[in-house]
Amino acid sequence: MYNVIGSVMVIIMILGNLENFTVIYTYATNRKIRTVDNLFIVGIAISDMGQAILGVPLVVASSFSKHWIFGYSSCQYYAFITTFLGISQVALLTSLAVDRYYIIVRCSRKLSNSFCRSILTITTSFLFGFGWALGPLVGWSSYEEEIKGIACSVSWEIKDNNHLSYTFSLLTFGWFIPLFIIGFGYTSIAWTIYQEKSLHQHLRKKSVRRSSRDKKVSVTLFLMIGAFILSWLPYSVVSMWSALGNYESIPAWSQVAPAVFAKCSIIWNPIIYVARHSCFRKAIKEKIICFTHMNILTIRRKTDRTINLLYLNMINKNKKEGTHGENVLLDSNFHNNQSCGDLAETLYIDASVNDKLDMSEMV
């Protein structure tokens, strides 16, 4: 079982880093997709990638070792990072639901997020997660090993007043209230969209385009929120079971599977968003093509320089042996970096000209 968990976590770690880095890099290097909505997506991607980089590798190493190998301090660190980024992501998704509610239901962009307000909202969301994650480190509840000793989390099973107050406060303000807000917001959005279709409202063409785009974004965000909730719902049920019932009565697989499945949330968001966002797909495709071409171009140039250098060395050697006036024909493929095309040209290097070349420059 430990090897299976470790193997699954390796896949999650690789995909989580690759997918979320691609989203962040594409947003940073393409001005066309730097919108307010995408800024929130980047905030979520940063949270996901943080877990993939800072947390998952510890679980991978411990899984293959079949026990937590990093000590008490690292256990506290891992649990803090996981709680911090998880609650921050819940806050970000809730903020997105509120933003969609005001745009679709209230038909008002005054209370929706501008760029500066979005930065403030994202920062507040991370501070919200940081505050809840800090609690067990300062004495309100505690962190300890869980899922067969290969990861750490909040001490859900301890039932004194200190631990129970934190557990129920965290579940209430960090899970149930955000779920209620998200549920209310998207229920209202769905009802509004249904009413618009049933009433066949006659809107101007520009308004129709804007409304259609807003609805498409809302559906995309709804899928992302749904994937996150489904990923973390089994783990939240097990956590409540541990807090209210007998922790030892929970089967081993019921402890492990929800925790591993919750980690899968870091790979769903990029897949859903890129699949639903044509501009993002186009931008990523362009980056991949350019990156591939640049690598090929670099390899070809280095190869051509090496061949040229070898021929020059051979010419100099022949000259020392008394051979003069020989021309050497080199076939080199050079690539146009702007058009990403291939230009074939024949390079002739005369032995008499090579005398004047500086060998250091060729290197």
ChimeraX attribute file (.defattr): number of C-alpha atoms within 10 A of each C-alpha:
attribute: neighborCount
match mode: 1-to-1
recipient: residues
	/A:1	11
	/A:2	17
	/A:3	14
	/A:4	11
	/A:5	19
	/A:6	23
	/A:7	15
	/A:8	16
	/A:9	24
	/A:10	18
	/A:11	13
	/A:12	23
	/A:13	23
	/A:14	15
	/A:15	19
	/A:16	28
	/A:17	20
	/A:18	15
	/A:19	20
	/A:20	27
	/A:21	18
	/A:22	17
	/A:23	23
	/A:24	20
	/A:25	13
	/A:26	21
	/A:27	21
	/A:28	13
	/A:29	12
	/A:30	13
	/A:31	10
	/A:32	10
	/A:33	17
	/A:34	15
	/A:35	13
	/A:36	17
	/A:37	18
	/A:38	17
	/A:39	19
	/A:40	19
	/A:41	24
	/A:42	23
	/A:43	22
	/A:44	26
	/A:45	25
	/A:46	20
	/A:47	23
	/A:48	27
	/A:49	25
	/A:50	19
	/A:51	24
	/A:52	25
	/A:53	14
	/A:54	13
	/A:55	20
	/A:56	24
	/A:57	18
	/A:58	20
	/A:59	25
	/A:60	24
	/A:61	18
	/A:62	21
	/A:63	24
	/A:64	17
	/A:65	14
	/A:66	18
	/A:67	17
	/A:68	22
	/A:69	17
	/A:70	14
	/A:71	8
	/A:72	14
	/A:73	8
	/A:74	14
	/A:75	21
	/A:76	19
	/A:77	16
	/A:78	25
	/A:79	23
	/A:80	25
	/A:81	20
	/A:82	23
	/A:83	20
	/A:84	22
	/A:85	24
	/A:86	26
	/A:87	25
	/A:88	28
	/A:89	25
	/A:90	24
	/A:91	25
	/A:92	27
	/A:93	25
	/A:94	22
	/A:95	22
	/A:96	24
	/A:97	23
	/A:98	19
	/A:99	20
	/A:100	28
	/A:101	23
	/A:102	18
	/A:103	20
	/A:104	21
	/A:105	16
	/A:106	13
	/A:107	13
	/A:108	13
	/A:109	13
	/A:110	9
	/A:111	13
	/A:112	19
	/A:113	21
	/A:114	14
	/A:115	14
	/A:116	9
	/A:117	13
	/A:118	20
	/A:119	16
	/A:120	12
	/A:121	18
	/A:122	21
	/A:123	14
	/A:124	15
	/A:125	23
	/A:126	21
	/A:127	16
	/A:128	20
	/A:129	24
	/A:130	19
	/A:131	14
	/A:132	21
	/A:133	24
	/A:134	16
	/A:135	16
	/A:136	21
	/A:137	15
	/A:138	9
	/A:139	11
	/A:140	17
	/A:141	21
	/A:142	20
	/A:143	23
	/A:144	17
	/A:145	19
	/A:146	19
	/A:147	18
	/A:148	16
	/A:149	15
	/A:150	25
	/A:151	23
	/A:152	23
	/A:153	21
	/A:154	23
	/A:155	21
	/A:156	24
	/A:157	19
	/A:158	17
	/A:159	16
	/A:160	9
	/A:161	11
	/A:162	14
	/A:163	21
	/A:164	19
	/A:165	13
	/A:166	20
	/A:167	22
	/A:168	15
	/A:169	14
	/A:170	16
	/A:171	15
	/A:172	13
	/A:173	14
	/A:174	19
	/A:175	19
	/A:176	13
	/A:177	13
	/A:178	20
	/A:179	18
	/A:180	11
	/A:181	15
	/A:182	23
	/A:183	15
	/A:184	14
	/A:185	21
	/A:186	21
	/A:187	12
	/A:188	16
	/A:189	23
	/A:190	15
	/A:191	11
	/A:192	16
	/A:193	14
	/A:194	11
	/A:195	12
	/A:196	11
	/A:197	9
	/A:198	9
	/A:199	8
	/A:200	8
	/A:201	10
	/A:202	9
	/A:203	10
	/A:204	8
	/A:205	9
	/A:206	9
	/A:207	11
	/A:208	13
	/A:209	12
	/A:210	11
	/A:211	17
	/A:212	12
	/A:213	12
	/A:214	15
	/A:215	18
	/A:216	14
	/A:217	18
	/A:218	22
	/A:219	17
	/A:220	19
	/A:221	23
	/A:222	19
	/A:223	17
	/A:224	20
	/A:225	24
	/A:226	13
	/A:227	19
	/A:228	22
	/A:229	17
	/A:230	13
	/A:231	21
	/A:232	20
	/A:233	16
	/A:234	17
	/A:235	20
	/A:236	17
	/A:237	12
	/A:238	20
	/A:239	22
	/A:240	16
	/A:241	16
	/A:242	20
	/A:243	19
	/A:244	14
	/A:245	14
	/A:246	10
	/A:247	17
	/A:248	9
	/A:249	9
	/A:250	13
	/A:251	9
	/A:252	11
	/A:253	12
	/A:254	13
	/A:255	19
	/A:256	19
	/A:257	14
	/A:258	21
	/A:259	21
	/A:260	20
	/A:261	18
	/A:262	19
	/A:263	24
	/A:264	23
	/A:265	22
	/A:266	29
	/A:267	25
	/A:268	20
	/A:269	26
	/A:270	26
	/A:271	14
	/A:272	15
	/A:273	20
	/A:274	17
	/A:275	12
	/A:276	17
	/A:277	14
	/A:278	11
	/A:279	12
	/A:280	20
	/A:281	16
	/A:282	12
	/A:283	18
	/A:284	19
	/A:285	13
	/A:286	13
	/A:287	17
	/A:288	13
	/A:289	11
	/A:290	15
	/A:291	12
	/A:292	11
	/A:293	17
	/A:294	15
	/A:295	11
	/A:296	13
	/A:297	19
	/A:298	13
	/A:299	12
	/A:300	16
	/A:301	16
	/A:302	13
	/A:303	14
	/A:304	17
	/A:305	15
	/A:306	14
	/A:307	15
	/A:308	20
	/A:309	15
	/A:310	12
	/A:311	16
	/A:312	21
	/A:313	14
	/A:314	13
	/A:315	24
	/A:316	17
	/A:317	12
	/A:318	14
	/A:319	16
	/A:320	10
	/A:321	9
	/A:322	8
	/A:323	12
	/A:324	13
	/A:325	11
	/A:326	13
	/A:327	13
	/A:328	15
	/A:329	12
	/A:330	15
	/A:331	13
	/A:332	18
	/A:333	16
	/A:334	16
	/A:335	19
	/A:336	11
	/A:337	12
	/A:338	7
	/A:339	7
	/A:340	13
	/A:341	11
	/A:342	12
	/A:343	10
	/A:344	11
	/A:345	11
	/A:346	10
	/A:347	13
	/A:348	11
	/A:349	17
	/A:350	15
	/A:351	19
	/A:352	14
	/A:353	10
	/A:354	14
	/A:355	13
	/A:356	8
	/A:357	11
	/A:358	9
	/A:359	12
	/A:360	6
	/A:361	6
	/A:362	11
	/A:363	10
